[in-house]
Amino acid sequence: MLRVLLPLLTATWLALAGGAKALDLRPGTGAVEFRDSAVHADRPITLWYHHPAAITPDSPILFVLHGVRRNGRDYRDAWIELVERAAVLLIAPEFTQAAYPGSAWYNLGNMMTRDGRANPTEAWSYQAIERIFDAVRDSIGSRRSGYLLFGHSAGGQYVHRLVTFMPRLRIERAVAANPGWYTLPTLASRFPHGLAGSPIGESELARAFARPLTLLLGDADTDPNHPELNREPETMKQGPHRLARGQHFFALAQAEAARLGLALAWRTEIVGGVAHDNTRMALAAARILFE
C-alpha cells in the first residue's frame, strides 16, 4: 500500500489558493493555483513547484521564470535535481497567454497602457512574484526575508525589468539568462527600449544598480534568425542576436553607472558552448544562485 501511496503524494496536483489562503506546498513535486485577491484576482497563476524533503524554515526559495512558450512545468522539471541537491524550494510560476496575454502582460509587466500611460505600480504583473513569495513563506513557515530569482529568454526579460523597476523587491540574488532584448538603463531611448517615458528616471537607477543581478549569456546564442527573436527596428539597434544584445546592455549599464557616479553591482558571465538552451543555462545559474 505504501508503494502505491508515495507516487500519489508526489504527483502533480492543482489546489485553489489566493490572497490569504494557504498554498498546499506539501513535500514532493506538484502544482497549485495562485489567485491574488488584492489585484488581478481573475488572472490565475499556476505555481509548478518542487519541495525537497530536506527543506527547513531557513531554506532558500527560488523562483524560475519561463520563456515565451509559457511552459512553467518544463522549467520546473529542469531544476528539480539541482534544487533537490541544494535543499532549495522551487517555484516556477506559469503566466498563461489567456490570463497574461502577449509581451505587454508578461515581459513588460503591464507597466504601461496601450496609449503609453503608466499603470499604477500595484497593477504591474511584476508584483506577482512579491505576493507569491509572501503566500509561499506563510504556507511553509519560512523564515527567509528574500528569495532567489532566475529567468531564461522571455523570463530573463522579466527578471531584468523586475530588478530595474520594482521599488519594493526582496531578492537575494537574481540571474537573467539569454534575454532576447532589453529595457536599457538610459533616457536616450523610450520605454520599453529605454527609460524615457517610463515610471523611473536616472534618480532611481542607484537602487536598481545596487541589486545583485547576473546577466548570463550563452556564447553560442548568436542566431540572428531564431524564430523567437524580436527583430523590430528599435530592437535591432541593440544587436543582431542575443549574445550581442546582452553585451550591449551590460556595457551601457557600466557606462551609465560611471557617468552618474553610481556603484554597479550587476555582473555578467559568458557560458561556453551554450546557445538558447534553458536546461544548460540552469546548470550555470545554480552555481551562482546557490554558492
C-alpha positions, 0 to 999 in steps of 0.5 A: 500500500505504501508503494502505491501511496508515495507516487500519489503524494508526489504527483502533480496536483492543482489546489485553489489558493489566493490572497490569504489562503494557504498554498498546499506546498506539501513535500514532493513535486506538484502544482497549485493555483495562485489567485491574488485577491488584492489585484488581478484576482481573475488572472490565475497563476499556476505555481509548478513547484518542487519541495525537497524533503530536506527543506527547513524554515531557513531554506532558500526559495527560488523562483524560475521564470519561463520563456515565451512558450509559457511552459512553467512545468518544463522549467520546473522539471529542469531544476528539480535535481539541482534544487533537490541537491541544494535543499532549495524550494522551487517555484516556477510560476506559469503566466498563461497567454489567456490570463497574461496575454502577449509581451505587454502582460508578461515581459513588460509587466503591464507597466504601461497602457496601450496609449503609453500611460503608466499603470499604477505600480500595484497593477504591474504583473511584476508584483506577482512574484512579491505576493507569491513569495509572501503566500509561499513563506506563510504556507511553509513557515519560512523564515527567509526575508528574500528569495532567489530569482532566475529567468531564461529568454522571455523570463530573463526579460522579466527578471531584468525589468523586475530588478530595474523597476520594482521599488519594493523587491526582496531578492537575494540574488537574481540571474537573467539568462539569454534575454532576447532584448532589453529595457536599457538603463538610459533616457536616450531611448523610450520605454520599453527600449529605454527609460524615457517615458517610463515610471523611473528616471536616472534618480532611481537607477542607484537602487536598481544598480545596487541589486545583485543581478547576473546577466548570463549569456550563452556564447553560442546564442548568436542566431540572428534568425531564431524564430523567437527573436524580436527583430523590430527596428528599435530592437535591432539597434541593440544587436543582431542576436542575443549574445550581442544584445546582452553585451550591449546592455551590460556595457551601457549599464557600466557606462551609465553607472560611471557617468552618474557616479553610481556603484554597479553591482550587476555582473555578467558571465559568458557560458561556453558552448551554450546557445538558447538552451534553458536546461544548460543555462540552469546548470550555470545559474545554480552555481551562482544562485546557490554558492 
